[in-house]
Amino acid sequence: MGYISKLQVIQRGGTNRQYYLICPSPLAAALELEKGETLEWVVRDRWTLEIRRRRADPGRGRHE
């Protein structure tokens, strides 16, 4: 099953734009994402975006 998201853009000032792609809650839960996790975005080609979970710091517990 796929999850649909819309790209959001926030215009700050004249030329400063920020783009946001929201991760739906069921997808975040299935991936067991946690607040504050670092994710890496990799562009494979124009149609493929890969998101990788970065390894946590060894000294940091899973639940703080």
ZIMO-V315635 format. One record per pair of residues at least 24 apart in sequence whose ideal C-beta (glycine too) atoms are under 6 Angstrom apart, sorted by the first residue. I is the first residue (numbers start at 0). J is the second residue. D is the distance in whole Angstrom. If there is no record, write none. Layout:
i=I j=J d=D
i=I j=J d=D
//
This chain:
i=2 j=26 d=5
//
